[in-house]
Amino acid sequence: MSNQDLVQRAQSVLFQNYRTQPIALVRGEGSWVFDADGKRYLDFIGGIATVSVGHANPRVREALMQQAGLIWHASNLYVTEPQIRLAEKLTAQTKTLKRAFFCNSGTEANEAMIKLARHFQVVNGHPERIEILCFHNSFHGRTMGSLAATGQPKYQQGFGPLPQGFRFLDYGDAKALEAAVSDKTCAVLLEPIQGEAGVLPAPRGYLARVRELCTRHGALMLLDEVQTGMGRTGAWFAHQHERIEPDAMTLAKGIAGGIPLGALLAREDVAKAFTPGTHASTFGGNPLATAAACAVTDLLAEGLIERVQQAGQRLSQRLSAIGGRASGERGLGLLRALLLSEDLAPKVVAKARDLGLLVNAIGERVVRLAPPLTVSDEEIDRASRLLAEAVAKA
């Protein structure tokens, strides 16, 4: 069937709650995808940073096929080996986060982390510590708790009343944070890079200041690394660039190469707050998803993270050279934003698609790029040329 046929079918039966582009993707290979009409595109958004090791990665595919021949699902009433193996691999990459809980998505992971923080304070004799400090322009998900923690009112309108106890500060303002954190604070929740705000990195030293204030006041430091984790920024986790350790951290998106999976990692004493019956996920950490994620972690450990550092520098240089109505770039590793001097981002995305390049608009003046971590130098150069042409045509 053609793009038009599939788009029309989708419009007749699916909820119309996405700004879906008028193409139907049917196949992917590495950094490339193909639509129903046979046109190929260089995929520089990668399922919004989920296709971390490329489309149809042979190592991930083999892991899925092997596991599919054994057991698909058992629930968490029983032990499954791939889940244990993945937890061992992830916790080995942190100094202090030694327990893992698995779910299906980033928003579920953040929901679990919010519940864990509140319950940790309760079981440690501080039920009054319910306030969680969050940040303007943040994004933590669409479920009610994670939505309440999201600092973008446009996502919250029409869904109230939302859970209470979330207070919002300006991201990166150390003085405002110092004034807000107190002995009544439950936790501070933030992203090392605010992805949905336009790929905004925290100022240098800011995460260390958050860590210091949380430690001083007995609050938990919670990091949402759903978009920035799993090698995306050139480190296993983005906070490692600042050499600090949170009390809990969420992962998703690229963790299983595009297979749905979310994770919550926490310190041993924090994780103990979740006892049997306090939280659960029916499909969380199922053998198929965790087997895929084990293949991804193996690829990251075999030199891919170092490759991301090099590729990120190359992409940054190419984006900086675009010029014209492109006013600059920002980001870290292979999570990048091209900044525009005019309200052109949606038009740039459309022109780029026509040219065979897939990117993503955030608002009117930011184009986000999150290609597979396996992207080649030649693909980076090609994408940059196409994006420059799209900016000029827009």
N, C-alpha and C positions, 0 to 999 in steps of 0.2 A: 504494500500500500504506500501511497505517497505521503509527503509531509502534510499536504492539505487534507487528505483523507483522515489521517490520524489526529490532526488538530481538531477537525470537525467532530470526530467521535469523542474526543476528550471533552470538548465543550458541551456535549449533550449529556454526559453522564457523571463528570467529576465536579466537585465543588470548585467554584471559580474564585478561589482565595489566593491564587498565585499570579504574579505578573509573568506568565509563561511566554517564552519567545516562540515564534511561529515555525519551529522546526521540531521534528521528532528524531531523537538520537536512537540508533538501533545497534551500533557496534562501536567498540573502542579498542585501541591498541597503543600502549605506551602513552605518549602525550597527545594522541590524535583520537578524534571521534568522527563517526560517519552518520549522516542523517538518512532518512528513508528515501530521499531522492538520489542518494549516492554521493553527495558532496561531502568532502572531508574538511575538518576544522582542527586547528591547533588549539588544544584545550588549555587555556591559561587561567581557568577558575577551578578546574578539577573537582566538580561536584561541591563547590564551596569548601575547598581545602580538605575534602574527604579522600579523594583518590590519590593517596600519598605516595604510592610506589608505582603509579601508572595504571592505565586501564588494562585489564586482563593480564596482570602480572603473572608470569608462569609459576613463580614460587608460591604465591598466594593461591592460585588456582589449584596447584598440586596439593597444598595443605587442605583445601576445601574438599577436593575429590577423595583424598585418603580418609578424612574424617567422615565424609558422607557414607563411606562404606562400612563405618563402625557404628556410630550412634549419633543421631541428629540432636536429640533433646532428652533431658532426663529430669529437669527442674532442679532447684537447689535443695530438695529433700535428700539428694544423693551427691556423692563426690564424683567429679569428672576430671580426668587428668589434664586436658588442655587448659582448663580454668586455673588449676594449680600452677601449671607451667608458666602461664602468662603472668600470674601474680608474682611469681618468683622473678621473672625477667624484669617487670616494671619496678618492683621494690628494690631490686639490685641497683637501679640507676639513681636512687636517692639515698641520702645519708640518714634520714629520720623517718620517712614515710614507709612503714613496714607492714601495713595491712591494706588489702584491696577489697573493694566491693564492686560488683559489676551489674550494669543495667543495659539499656538499649540505646541511649541517646545522651546528648549533652545536657538538655534541659532536665532529664531524669537524674543525671549525676548531680547537677546543681541543686535540685530539689532535695536529694538525699543529703547533700552537704549542709544545706540550711537546717534540715531537721537534726542532723548530727550535732551541729553547733549548739542549737537550743537545748537538746537533750543532754549534752555534755555538761552544760552549766547547771541543769536541774539535778543530775545525779551527783554533782560535786557540791551540792548544797547552796546553789545560787539561782533559784527559780525566778528571781527578780531581774536577772540579766538576760533580757530578751532583745534589746536593741541591736540591730545589725547595721553597721555603717556601710553604705554603698556609694556609687558615684554617678553623677550626671553623665549622660550619653553612653552609659554601660549597656550591655545586653547579656542576659543570662538565660533566656529561654522563654517558653510560652505557657508552661504550666503555672498555676496560680501563685505558688511561692516564688519561683524563679522570675515570673512576670512582675511580682511586687518588688523584687530586688533590682529590676531593670530601670535604669535612669533615663528612659525615653517615653514620655507620656503618650506619644502617638500609638504605641503598642498597647497601652493600658486602657485607652478610652473605650467605654462601653462594656467593660468587663468587671466593674466594681460591684460590691465592695471587695477590695483586695485585702489579703492578710496584712495585719498591722505590724509595726515594730521596725520598719525600714526607714532609715534617714539618709538623705543624699547630700554629698559634698562635691566640691569641684575637684576633678581628677588632677592629681599632681600638685595640689596646693598643700604643702607640708604644714604650714601654720594653721590652716583650717582643720586639718586632721588632728594636730596636736591639741587644739582647743576642744575637739569633739570627743576624742577617746577618753574614757573615764573608767572608774571601777565598776560602773554599771553597764559597760559595753559588753555584749555577748561576743561579737566578732566583727572583723573588717573583711569585706568581700570585694575583690577587685580582679580585673584582668591585667596581666603584665603589658599587653597591648590591647587597646580597645578596638576590636576588629570592626564592629558594626557602626562605630562612630567615624570611620574613615581611616582605619589603621593608624591609631595614635599611640605611640610608645610612651610608657611612663618616663618622666624625667630621670636622668641619671641620679642614682642615690635614693630615689623615692621609695622603692620597695624595701630598702634597708631601713628607712625611717619608719615605715609601716611595721616592719618586724620588731624594731626597737620599742615602739609604743605599745604594741600588742603584748610583748613580753613583760613590760613594766606594769601594765594594768591587768594582766590575767585574761585578756581577750584572745580569741583565736584569730590567726591570720589565715584566711581562706582564699585560695587562688583558683580562678576560673581559667584553666589552660585548655579549654575545649578546642579553641582554634589555634593556639600557639604551641601546644605540646606536640610530642612525637616527632621531633626533629625539624619542625616547620621553620624555626628561626635560626637553625644552625647549632642548636644544643638539644639535648633530649627534651628539656623543658625550658621555657623562656626565662624563668626566674633564675636559672643557673648562670645566666650572664651576669647577674648581680651578686652571685655567691651567697645567697640567703636560702633558708629553708622555711616553707610554710608549715602550718599545723595540719592542713588538709588541702587537697588539690583535686580538681576534676579534669578528666580527659574524655575525648570522643573524636568526632570528625575523622582524622586520619589514622586512628589507632588500629583499625583493621582493614585499611586500604579501600574503604568504601562499603564494607559490610557493616550493618548497624551494630554498634557497640559503644557503651559508655563505661567510665570507670571513676571511682572515687578512691583516692589513696589518702591515708591518714596515719598520724603517729599512733604508736601502740596504745598509749593511755587514752587518746581521743577515741580511737576505734572501739575501745571497750564499752563506750556508752551505748553502742548498739548491741543489745542482747536479743536472744530469740524472741520474735514477735514484734520487735520495735520497728523494723523496716524490712522490705522484701521486694523482689522482682521476679515474676514468673519465668520470663525468658532471659533474664539477665545472666550474662556469662555462659550462654549455651555453647556446647562443644564446637559447633561450626564457626561461630563468630570468634571464639577465643583461639581456635586453631589458626584461623586467618591472621589474627593479631600476632600470634607467635611468629608467623612467617615475616610479618612486617618488622617486628622488633629485631629479628635476626638480620634482616637487610640493613636496618639502621646501624646495628653493631658492627657490620662488616665494611664500614667506611662511608656509608651514605651520608651521615651527618656532616662529616668533613667536606664531602662533595657539595652539600647544601651551602656551606659557608662560601665556597668559591663561586657557585652559581648565583648566590644572592648578591655578591659583589658585582658580578658581571651584569646582572639584571639591573641593579641600581645605577650603574654607569650608563647603560643603554637608555634607561628611562630619563636620566638627568640630561641627556643630550638631545631629547626630542625637540624642545624649544617651542616656538610659536605660542599657541594658546595653552600649552602645557607649562605650568609655572614651577614645576619641581616634582620631587618624589620623596617618599618616606617609607619606613618599615624596617624589617629585620629579616635576614635570610631570604626565604622565598614566600614571605608574606609582605606584599608591597602595594603601595598606592601611587598612582599618577595623579597629581594635583592639576586642576584646570583653573584658568583665570576667568572663565565665563561659565554660565549654566549650560554645559554641553554634555555632561556625562552620559545620559541616556542615549543621546544621538551618537556619541562616540561608540558606545556598545553596539548599536545597530549597524553603524558603518563597518565596525570591525567584524561583526558577524558576516556581513555581505562579502568581506574580503577573505573570510576563512579563519577568523580568530575569535575565540570566545573569552570574554572578560565580563566583569560585573560592575554595575554602577552603585555607588553608595551616595545617595542624595544627588545633587545637581553638579557637583564639582570634584568628585573623587571617582576614579576608576580603580577597582581592586583587582589584583593579580595574585593567584595562589596556584601556580602550576604544580604538576606532580614533582616530587623531590628528585625524581630520576630524569628530569628534563636535561637535554643536551645543550652545549654551547651554541650549536647551530640553530636549535629551536628557539633559544633565547634571542638570538640575533634576528631571526625571522619574525618572531612575535613583536619585537621592538620596532622593526621596519613597518610591519602592518599596522601597529598601533599609531605610529607617527602619521601614516597615511590616513588612518581613520580620523585622527584629530584634525588634520588639514581639511578633509572633506566635510567634517561636521561643522 
